[in-house]
Amino acid sequence: MKLLRILLLCIPMAVPVAMAAQLVDPEPMSVPAGLDEAAVANAIRLGLGQARWKPESEEPGRIIGMYRNKLHIARVGIRYDRDQVKIAYLDSSSLGYEESGGVRNIHRAYNGWVAQLSGKIQSELGRDNLDTVDVAAAINDMPPRSGIKRMPVQDVLDSAEAQGPLDGTVQFHFAGQPRPEVLEQLGTQATNRVTSAAGRSDEEACRWAMLAALKDLQAEAKKQGANAVVDIHSNYRGWVYNSPTQYECHSGMVNAKLTIRGTIAKVREP
């Protein structure tokens, strides 16, 4: 019995050990001749977007990138100049990082994420128009992340369920849509919505979640005496997606989740 208790105590410790690997920063990447630091920074931003990392902060010669996968978070520092780009580990959460005897260990998935990031940056360094590319637009046009679906906004607005709850007293204007003159901005508002996917298609579950989110924005606008919400965009887990016609929704077997953000405003009436 005593031996059994000892074995049971050891089992939970075996899981993280089995998933651990030595943390190794990627080799520095050489910068092609002729690129200035602004172009290199654009390549890094594009590579972050391609690998589904997020630029968290920037300063001359350094960009901090963050990757989030459910409860796991990793951050790297990316130093750059006209000669090379170097990715180095900064910190992490829920990845079992440990350092002993000068050896760093971490969940083995981390090395895969960073290797992918390094490969994407290396690829973007070969892009022809790095000095003129619109980085935000290029990232926004990238295919949706795994598990993310893009749905038509108009399907929500035209649904039978929206008639009445969205009463027309508050206008909704999505990023990139034509809109009336904004007379006053009253601050930004974000709303997160989760709805059950049981017995529903992805489209239906996402439509219900989006309707609930729009009702939240409508209620906040009324509370502030506003008649519109402008620049509405998806912002699930901090990833900005701007579209005049679509929103992003994470739909799985259990539920559908989304986040939208907009600016509460008073606009000129027709």
Buried (B, 14 or more C-beta within 10 A) or exposed (E): EEEEEEEEEEEEEEEEEEEBBEBEBBEBBEBBEEBEEEBBBBBBBBBBBBBBBBBBEEEEEBBBBBBBBEEBBBBBBBBBEEEEBBBEBBEBEEBBBEEEEEEBBBBBBBBEBBBBBBBBBBEBBEBEEBEEBEBEEBBBEEEBEEEBBBBBBEBBBEBEEBEEEBEEEBBBBBBEBEBBEBEEBBEEBEBBBBBEBEEBEBBBBBBBBBBBBBBBBBEBBBEBEBBBBBBBBBBBBEBBBBBEEBBBBBBEEEBBBBBBBBBBBBBEEE
